[in-house]
Amino acid sequence: MNGARAFTVIERLLRFAAGSVLAAAGAAMFGQVVARYVFDAPFVWAEEFATLMFAWITFLGAAALQADDSHLSIDTLRHHSPPAVQKALDLLRRAVIAACSMLLVYQGVALSLRMWPLEFPAMGVTRSLLYLSVPIGFAFTLLFALRGPRPRDPADTTTAI
C-alpha cells in the first residue's frame, strides 16, 4: 500500500470512528429520554457515557478536519502574498500544529496514566478512557499535519472562504 492510499484509509477509518461515536452518543441520549419519560426508569450511566463520547467526537473530529485542512483559518495575509511566502506561511502553520500536537500527545498520555485508578461511578470504567481521546486525536492530527496538504482534486470547484 502506497503512502497516499494509507492516508486515505486512515482518514476514512477516522471519519467512520467519529461518526460511530456520534451515533452511539445520540442513541444513548435518545434511549435515556425514552427510559426516563416513558418508563420512568432512566439509565444511570447515560450522562457519563455522553460525556465520554463527546470528548472522543471532539478530538477525532478535529483530526479528521486536519486531514483535509478544513479547520477555520484567517488566510488574508497568505492569499495576498507571493507563492514563496504562501509556502513559508503554510510550513510555519503546520509546524505550530505539529509542535502543539506533540505536546498534547505527551501530556494526554501522562494525564491518562494518572487518571487510570479513577472510575466513572455509574459505568464502572476508568476515567482514563475520557483523557485518552486527547493523545489519540492529536496523534492523528500530528500525522496529517506532517503529511501536509493533499493535492486538490481539479474537479473540486469549491473555494475556501
Secondary structure, 3 states (H helix, E strand, C coil): CCHHHHHHHHHHHHHHHHHHHHHHHHHHHHHHHHHHHCCCCCCCCHHHHHHHHHHHHHHHHHHHHHHCCCCCCCCHHHHCCCHHHHHHHHHHHHHHHHHHHHHHHHHHHHHHHHHCCCECCCCCCECHHHHCHHHHHHHHHHHHHHHCCCCCCCCCCCCCC
